[in-house]
Every structure is written in C-alpha cells, then in structure tokens.
C-alpha cells in the first residue's frame, strides 16, 4: 500500500511547536484592513493555537515528521 500524503497546502500554513501543539494564523487579515480597528488588527497579527476539537482532524492531514 502506498504511503499517505500529507496536505501540503495545510503544512505550509501551520507550524508544530516543541510540545506538539499546532500554531496557526488568524483569519480576516487578507484585505479590508482600513475598516478594522487598530486593536483588532493588533490581535489578529499574533499566531493562535489550534483548538482541541480540531487537533485530531488537522494532525491526520499533516505529517509530524516534517516540522
């Protein structure tokens, strides 16, 4: 049976931390930035961790060997 391929699009958008958690970027920063408040843009700049509910689904889509 062939090896499973990881989702390359997802692998380029996330990083795995040393403890095994998955870091992601916030949405809503692609365009329409002038309509957002300075505080909102400041908070959306920071990376976030993937929720526990989505961890299983996302970890199946990526290969943890290629961090």
Secondary structure, 3 states (H helix, E strand, C coil): CCCCCCCHHHHCCCEECCCCCEEECCCCCCCCHHHCCHHHHHHHHCCEECCHHHHHHHHHHCCCCCC
